């Protein structure tokens, strides 16, 4: 969600990083394909 609001980077605590591996973050990197507006247009 941070990228949707204009942030390029965020810092998260180590415990959160351990719970959400990088693969989960990069899987959502193409956020334009998953935004609510595209679902409304469909």
mmCIF file as Biopython writes it, N, C-alpha, C and O atoms, coordinates in Angstrom:
data_model
#
loop_
_atom_site.group_PDB
_atom_site.id
_atom_site.type_symbol
_atom_site.label_atom_id
_atom_site.label_alt_id
_atom_site.label_comp_id
_atom_site.label_asym_id
_atom_site.label_entity_id
_atom_site.label_seq_id
_atom_site.pdbx_PDB_ins_code
_atom_site.Cartn_x
_atom_site.Cartn_y
_atom_site.Cartn_z
_atom_site.occupancy
_atom_site.B_iso_or_equiv
_atom_site.auth_seq_id
_atom_site.auth_asym_id
_atom_site.pdbx_PDB_model_num
ATOM 1   N N  . UNK A ? 1  ? 0.811   -1.200  0.000   1.0 0.0 1  A 1 
ATOM 2   C CA . UNK A ? 1  ? 0.000   0.000   0.000   1.0 0.0 1  A 1 
ATOM 3   C C  . UNK A ? 1  ? 0.848   1.255   0.000   1.0 0.0 1  A 1 
ATOM 4   O O  . UNK A ? 1  ? 0.412   2.295   -0.494  1.0 0.0 1  A 1 
ATOM 5   N N  . UNK A ? 2  ? 2.030   1.177   0.535   1.0 0.0 2  A 1 
ATOM 6   C CA . UNK A ? 2  ? 2.883   2.361   0.561   1.0 0.0 2  A 1 
ATOM 7   C C  . UNK A ? 2  ? 3.205   2.830   -0.852  1.0 0.0 2  A 1 
ATOM 8   O O  . UNK A ? 2  ? 3.249   4.032   -1.112  1.0 0.0 2  A 1 
ATOM 9   N N  . UNK A ? 3  ? 3.428   1.894   -1.759  1.0 0.0 3  A 1 
ATOM 10  C CA . UNK A ? 3  ? 3.729   2.281   -3.135  1.0 0.0 3  A 1 
ATOM 11  C C  . UNK A ? 3  ? 2.525   2.924   -3.799  1.0 0.0 3  A 1 
ATOM 12  O O  . UNK A ? 3  ? 2.688   3.796   -4.653  1.0 0.0 3  A 1 
ATOM 13  N N  . UNK A ? 4  ? 1.345   2.521   -3.434  1.0 0.0 4  A 1 
ATOM 14  C CA . UNK A ? 4  ? 0.143   3.112   -4.022  1.0 0.0 4  A 1 
ATOM 15  C C  . UNK A ? 4  ? -0.031  4.564   -3.610  1.0 0.0 4  A 1 
ATOM 16  O O  . UNK A ? 4  ? -0.680  5.339   -4.313  1.0 0.0 4  A 1 
ATOM 17  N N  . UNK A ? 5  ? 0.541   4.933   -2.484  1.0 0.0 5  A 1 
ATOM 18  C CA . UNK A ? 5  ? 0.405   6.306   -2.011  1.0 0.0 5  A 1 
ATOM 19  C C  . UNK A ? 5  ? 1.608   7.165   -2.351  1.0 0.0 5  A 1 
ATOM 20  O O  . UNK A ? 5  ? 1.681   8.319   -1.928  1.0 0.0 5  A 1 
ATOM 21  N N  . UNK A ? 6  ? 2.559   6.619   -3.112  1.0 0.0 6  A 1 
ATOM 22  C CA . UNK A ? 6  ? 3.669   7.417   -3.592  1.0 0.0 6  A 1 
ATOM 23  C C  . UNK A ? 6  ? 5.013   7.158   -2.950  1.0 0.0 6  A 1 
ATOM 24  O O  . UNK A ? 6  ? 5.996   7.790   -3.338  1.0 0.0 6  A 1 
ATOM 25  N N  . UNK A ? 7  ? 5.101   6.262   -1.989  1.0 0.0 7  A 1 
ATOM 26  C CA . UNK A ? 7  ? 6.381   5.957   -1.367  1.0 0.0 7  A 1 
ATOM 27  C C  . UNK A ? 7  ? 7.165   4.990   -2.242  1.0 0.0 7  A 1 
ATOM 28  O O  . UNK A ? 7  ? 6.601   4.037   -2.780  1.0 0.0 7  A 1 
ATOM 29  N N  . UNK A ? 8  ? 8.459   5.232   -2.385  1.0 0.0 8  A 1 
ATOM 30  C CA . UNK A ? 8  ? 9.324   4.322   -3.131  1.0 0.0 8  A 1 
ATOM 31  C C  . UNK A ? 8  ? 9.953   3.277   -2.231  1.0 0.0 8  A 1 
ATOM 32  O O  . UNK A ? 8  ? 10.248  2.168   -2.677  1.0 0.0 8  A 1 
ATOM 33  N N  . UNK A ? 9  ? 10.162  3.617   -0.971  1.0 0.0 9  A 1 
ATOM 34  C CA . UNK A ? 9  ? 10.797  2.709   -0.021  1.0 0.0 9  A 1 
ATOM 35  C C  . UNK A ? 9  ? 10.095  2.814   1.324   1.0 0.0 9  A 1 
ATOM 36  O O  . UNK A ? 9  ? 9.525   3.850   1.670   1.0 0.0 9  A 1 
ATOM 37  N N  . UNK A ? 10 ? 10.148  1.729   2.066   1.0 0.0 10 A 1 
ATOM 38  C CA . UNK A ? 10 ? 9.676   1.737   3.448   1.0 0.0 10 A 1 
ATOM 39  C C  . UNK A ? 10 ? 10.654  0.934   4.285   1.0 0.0 10 A 1 
ATOM 40  O O  . UNK A ? 10 ? 11.319  0.029   3.781   1.0 0.0 10 A 1 
ATOM 41  N N  . UNK A ? 11 ? 10.737  1.263   5.545   1.0 0.0 11 A 1 
ATOM 42  C CA . UNK A ? 11 ? 11.541  0.485   6.481   1.0 0.0 11 A 1 
ATOM 43  C C  . UNK A ? 11 ? 10.587  -0.247  7.407   1.0 0.0 11 A 1 
ATOM 44  O O  . UNK A ? 11 ? 9.628   0.329   7.920   1.0 0.0 11 A 1 
ATOM 45  N N  . UNK A ? 12 ? 10.868  -1.530  7.612   1.0 0.0 12 A 1 
ATOM 46  C CA . UNK A ? 12 ? 10.034  -2.332  8.503   1.0 0.0 12 A 1 
ATOM 47  C C  . UNK A ? 12 ? 10.929  -2.979  9.549   1.0 0.0 12 A 1 
ATOM 48  O O  . UNK A ? 12 ? 12.113  -3.200  9.295   1.0 0.0 12 A 1 
ATOM 49  N N  . UNK A ? 13 ? 10.385  -3.284  10.709  1.0 0.0 13 A 1 
ATOM 50  C CA . UNK A ? 13 ? 11.173  -3.935  11.758  1.0 0.0 13 A 1 
ATOM 51  C C  . UNK A ? 13 ? 11.614  -5.338  11.328  1.0 0.0 13 A 1 
ATOM 52  O O  . UNK A ? 13 ? 10.985  -5.967  10.477  1.0 0.0 13 A 1 
ATOM 53  N N  . UNK A ? 14 ? 12.689  -5.804  11.922  1.0 0.0 14 A 1 
ATOM 54  C CA . UNK A ? 14 ? 13.226  -7.127  11.596  1.0 0.0 14 A 1 
ATOM 55  C C  . UNK A ? 14 ? 12.220  -8.243  11.847  1.0 0.0 14 A 1 
ATOM 56  O O  . UNK A ? 14 ? 12.173  -9.212  11.090  1.0 0.0 14 A 1 
ATOM 57  N N  . UNK A ? 15 ? 11.408  -8.119  12.906  1.0 0.0 15 A 1 
ATOM 58  C CA . UNK A ? 15 ? 10.445  -9.189  13.184  1.0 0.0 15 A 1 
ATOM 59  C C  . UNK A ? 15 ? 9.369   -9.272  12.102  1.0 0.0 15 A 1 
ATOM 60  O O  . UNK A ? 15 ? 8.906   -10.367 11.780  1.0 0.0 15 A 1 
ATOM 61  N N  . UNK A ? 16 ? 8.970   -8.148  11.543  1.0 0.0 16 A 1 
ATOM 62  C CA . UNK A ? 16 ? 8.010   -8.170  10.439  1.0 0.0 16 A 1 
ATOM 63  C C  . UNK A ? 16 ? 8.652   -8.753  9.180   1.0 0.0 16 A 1 
ATOM 64  O O  . UNK A ? 16 ? 8.018   -9.518  8.454   1.0 0.0 16 A 1 
ATOM 65  N N  . UNK A ? 17 ? 9.878   -8.399  8.932   1.0 0.0 17 A 1 
ATOM 66  C CA . UNK A ? 17 ? 10.585  -8.950  7.772   1.0 0.0 17 A 1 
ATOM 67  C C  . UNK A ? 17 ? 10.720  -10.459 7.883   1.0 0.0 17 A 1 
ATOM 68  O O  . UNK A ? 17 ? 10.673  -11.159 6.871   1.0 0.0 17 A 1 
ATOM 69  N N  . UNK A ? 18 ? 10.886  -10.966 9.081   1.0 0.0 18 A 1 
ATOM 70  C CA . UNK A ? 18 ? 10.995  -12.415 9.272   1.0 0.0 18 A 1 
ATOM 71  C C  . UNK A ? 18 ? 9.662   -13.112 9.012   1.0 0.0 18 A 1 
ATOM 72  O O  . UNK A ? 18 ? 9.639   -14.252 8.550   1.0 0.0 18 A 1 
ATOM 73  N N  . UNK A ? 19 ? 8.558   -12.436 9.305   1.0 0.0 19 A 1 
ATOM 74  C CA . UNK A ? 19 ? 7.232   -13.036 9.094   1.0 0.0 19 A 1 
ATOM 75  C C  . UNK A ? 19 ? 6.783   -12.941 7.641   1.0 0.0 19 A 1 
ATOM 76  O O  . UNK A ? 19 ? 5.990   -13.766 7.187   1.0 0.0 19 A 1 
ATOM 77  N N  . UNK A ? 20 ? 7.277   -11.952 6.909   1.0 0.0 20 A 1 
ATOM 78  C CA . UNK A ? 20 ? 6.886   -11.772 5.515   1.0 0.0 20 A 1 
ATOM 79  C C  . UNK A ? 20 ? 8.139   -11.756 4.654   1.0 0.0 20 A 1 
ATOM 80  O O  . UNK A ? 20 ? 8.750   -10.703 4.466   1.0 0.0 20 A 1 
ATOM 81  N N  . UNK A ? 21 ? 8.528   -12.910 4.129   1.0 0.0 21 A 1 
ATOM 82  C CA . UNK A ? 21 ? 9.748   -13.001 3.326   1.0 0.0 21 A 1 
ATOM 83  C C  . UNK A ? 21 ? 9.681   -12.122 2.071   1.0 0.0 21 A 1 
ATOM 84  O O  . UNK A ? 21 ? 8.607   -11.717 1.625   1.0 0.0 21 A 1 
ATOM 85  N N  . UNK A ? 22 ? 10.843  -11.848 1.530   1.0 0.0 22 A 1 
ATOM 86  C CA . UNK A ? 22 ? 10.939  -10.983 0.352   1.0 0.0 22 A 1 
ATOM 87  C C  . UNK A ? 22 ? 10.080  -11.491 -0.806  1.0 0.0 22 A 1 
ATOM 88  O O  . UNK A ? 22 ? 9.530   -10.690 -1.563  1.0 0.0 22 A 1 
ATOM 89  N N  . UNK A ? 23 ? 9.960   -12.790 -0.949  1.0 0.0 23 A 1 
ATOM 90  C CA . UNK A ? 23 ? 9.161   -13.350 -2.046  1.0 0.0 23 A 1 
ATOM 91  C C  . UNK A ? 23 ? 7.709   -12.872 -1.982  1.0 0.0 23 A 1 
ATOM 92  O O  . UNK A ? 23 ? 7.090   -12.644 -3.022  1.0 0.0 23 A 1 
ATOM 93  N N  . UNK A ? 24 ? 7.167   -12.719 -0.788  1.0 0.0 24 A 1 
ATOM 94  C CA . UNK A ? 24 ? 5.793   -12.227 -0.658  1.0 0.0 24 A 1 
ATOM 95  C C  . UNK A ? 24 ? 5.686   -10.762 -1.071  1.0 0.0 24 A 1 
ATOM 96  O O  . UNK A ? 24 ? 4.691   -10.345 -1.664  1.0 0.0 24 A 1 
ATOM 97  N N  . UNK A ? 25 ? 6.715   -9.994  -0.752  1.0 0.0 25 A 1 
ATOM 98  C CA . UNK A ? 25 ? 6.702   -8.580  -1.129  1.0 0.0 25 A 1 
ATOM 99  C C  . UNK A ? 25 ? 6.849   -8.425  -2.636  1.0 0.0 25 A 1 
ATOM 100 O O  . UNK A ? 25 ? 6.144   -7.622  -3.247  1.0 0.0 25 A 1 
ATOM 101 N N  . UNK A ? 26 ? 7.752   -9.182  -3.235  1.0 0.0 26 A 1 
ATOM 102 C CA . UNK A ? 26 ? 7.967   -9.034  -4.672  1.0 0.0 26 A 1 
ATOM 103 C C  . UNK A ? 26 ? 6.805   -9.600  -5.475  1.0 0.0 26 A 1 
ATOM 104 O O  . UNK A ? 26 ? 6.584   -9.177  -6.610  1.0 0.0 26 A 1 
ATOM 105 N N  . UNK A ? 27 ? 6.065   -10.537 -4.918  1.0 0.0 27 A 1 
ATOM 106 C CA . UNK A ? 27 ? 4.894   -11.063 -5.618  1.0 0.0 27 A 1 
ATOM 107 C C  . UNK A ? 27 ? 3.846   -9.975  -5.809  1.0 0.0 27 A 1 
ATOM 108 O O  . UNK A ? 27 ? 3.059   -10.029 -6.754  1.0 0.0 27 A 1 
ATOM 109 N N  . UNK A ? 28 ? 3.830   -9.004  -4.930  1.0 0.0 28 A 1 
ATOM 110 C CA . UNK A ? 28 ? 2.881   -7.892  -5.034  1.0 0.0 28 A 1 
ATOM 111 C C  . UNK A ? 28 ? 3.503   -6.647  -5.660  1.0 0.0 28 A 1 
ATOM 112 O O  . UNK A ? 28 ? 2.894   -5.577  -5.655  1.0 0.0 28 A 1 
ATOM 113 N N  . UNK A ? 29 ? 4.709   -6.784  -6.197  1.0 0.0 29 A 1 
ATOM 114 C CA . UNK A ? 29 ? 5.393   -5.616  -6.742  1.0 0.0 29 A 1 
ATOM 115 C C  . UNK A ? 29 ? 4.638   -5.006  -7.920  1.0 0.0 29 A 1 
ATOM 116 O O  . UNK A ? 29 ? 4.705   -3.795  -8.130  1.0 0.0 29 A 1 
ATOM 117 N N  . UNK A ? 30 ? 3.925   -5.818  -8.687  1.0 0.0 30 A 1 
ATOM 118 C CA . UNK A ? 30 ? 3.145   -5.298  -9.811  1.0 0.0 30 A 1 
ATOM 119 C C  . UNK A ? 30 ? 1.772   -4.877  -9.306  1.0 0.0 30 A 1 
ATOM 120 O O  . UNK A ? 30 ? 0.754   -5.464  -9.675  1.0 0.0 30 A 1 
ATOM 121 N N  . UNK A ? 31 ? 1.757   -3.862  -8.466  1.0 0.0 31 A 1 
ATOM 122 C CA . UNK A ? 31 ? 0.526   -3.467  -7.799  1.0 0.0 31 A 1 
ATOM 123 C C  . UNK A ? 31 ? -0.515  -2.904  -8.750  1.0 0.0 31 A 1 
ATOM 124 O O  . UNK A ? 31 ? -1.701  -2.908  -8.422  1.0 0.0 31 A 1 
ATOM 125 N N  . UNK A ? 32 ? -0.115  -2.426  -9.906  1.0 0.0 32 A 1 
ATOM 126 C CA . UNK A ? 32 ? -1.094  -1.867  -10.841 1.0 0.0 32 A 1 
ATOM 127 C C  . UNK A ? 32 ? -2.057  -2.941  -11.340 1.0 0.0 32 A 1 
ATOM 128 O O  . UNK A ? 32 ? -3.184  -2.635  -11.728 1.0 0.0 32 A 1 
ATOM 129 N N  . UNK A ? 33 ? -1.619  -4.187  -11.330 1.0 0.0 33 A 1 
ATOM 130 C CA . UNK A ? 33 ? -2.474  -5.280  -11.783 1.0 0.0 33 A 1 
ATOM 131 C C  . UNK A ? 33 ? -3.489  -5.678  -10.715 1.0 0.0 33 A 1 
ATOM 132 O O  . UNK A ? 33 ? -4.382  -6.482  -10.985 1.0 0.0 33 A 1 
ATOM 133 N N  . UNK A ? 34 ? -3.368  -5.135  -9.519  1.0 0.0 34 A 1 
ATOM 134 C CA . UNK A ? 34 ? -4.228  -5.566  -8.419  1.0 0.0 34 A 1 
ATOM 135 C C  . UNK A ? 34 ? -4.948  -4.405  -7.735  1.0 0.0 34 A 1 
ATOM 136 O O  . UNK A ? 34 ? -5.349  -4.522  -6.577  1.0 0.0 34 A 1 
ATOM 137 N N  . UNK A ? 35 ? -5.115  -3.287  -8.442  1.0 0.0 35 A 1 
ATOM 138 C CA . UNK A ? 35 ? -5.754  -2.165  -7.763  1.0 0.0 35 A 1 
ATOM 139 C C  . UNK A ? 35 ? -7.275  -2.225  -7.915  1.0 0.0 35 A 1 
ATOM 140 O O  . UNK A ? 35 ? -7.787  -2.871  -8.829  1.0 0.0 35 A 1 
ATOM 141 N N  . UNK A ? 36 ? -7.971  -1.570  -7.044  1.0 0.0 36 A 1 
ATOM 142 C CA . UNK A ? 36 ? -9.429  -1.644  -7.025  1.0 0.0 36 A 1 
ATOM 143 C C  . UNK A ? 36 ? -10.044 -1.016  -8.265  1.0 0.0 36 A 1 
ATOM 144 O O  . UNK A ? 36 ? -11.112 -1.449  -8.698  1.0 0.0 36 A 1 
ATOM 145 N N  . UNK A ? 37 ? -9.405  -0.011  -8.848  1.0 0.0 37 A 1 
ATOM 146 C CA . UNK A ? 37 ? -9.976  0.644   -10.020 1.0 0.0 37 A 1 
ATOM 147 C C  . UNK A ? 37 ? -10.045 -0.301  -11.214 1.0 0.0 37 A 1 
ATOM 148 O O  . UNK A ? 37 ? -11.020 -0.271  -11.964 1.0 0.0 37 A 1 
ATOM 149 N N  . UNK A ? 38 ? -9.035  -1.131  -11.401 1.0 0.0 38 A 1 
ATOM 150 C CA . UNK A ? 38 ? -9.082  -2.080  -12.513 1.0 0.0 38 A 1 
ATOM 151 C C  . UNK A ? 38 ? -10.188 -3.106  -12.298 1.0 0.0 38 A 1 
ATOM 152 O O  . UNK A ? 38 ? -10.795 -3.570  -13.263 1.0 0.0 38 A 1 
ATOM 153 N N  . UNK A ? 39 ? -10.458 -3.466  -11.041 1.0 0.0 39 A 1 
ATOM 154 C CA . UNK A ? 39 ? -11.564 -4.394  -10.771 1.0 0.0 39 A 1 
ATOM 155 C C  . UNK A ? 39 ? -12.911 -3.729  -11.058 1.0 0.0 39 A 1 
ATOM 156 O O  . UNK A ? 39 ? -13.841 -4.394  -11.514 1.0 0.0 39 A 1 
ATOM 157 N N  . UNK A ? 40 ? -13.025 -2.436  -10.796 1.0 0.0 40 A 1 
ATOM 158 C CA . UNK A ? 40 ? -14.276 -1.737  -11.066 1.0 0.0 40 A 1 
ATOM 159 C C  . UNK A ? 40 ? -14.533 -1.601  -12.566 1.0 0.0 40 A 1 
ATOM 160 O O  . UNK A ? 40 ? -15.682 -1.633  -13.007 1.0 0.0 40 A 1 
ATOM 161 N N  . UNK A ? 41 ? -13.471 -1.450  -13.343 1.0 0.0 41 A 1 
ATOM 162 C CA . UNK A ? 41 ? -13.618 -1.302  -14.789 1.0 0.0 41 A 1 
ATOM 163 C C  . UNK A ? 41 ? -14.003 -2.604  -15.468 1.0 0.0 41 A 1 
ATOM 164 O O  . UNK A ? 41 ? -14.547 -2.584  -16.573 1.0 0.0 41 A 1 
ATOM 165 N N  . UNK A ? 42 ? -13.734 -3.726  -14.835 1.0 0.0 42 A 1 
ATOM 166 C CA . UNK A ? 42 ? -13.989 -5.031  -15.464 1.0 0.0 42 A 1 
ATOM 167 C C  . UNK A ? 42 ? -15.465 -5.341  -15.555 1.0 0.0 42 A 1 
ATOM 168 O O  . UNK A ? 42 ? -15.844 -6.398  -16.058 1.0 0.0 42 A 1 
#
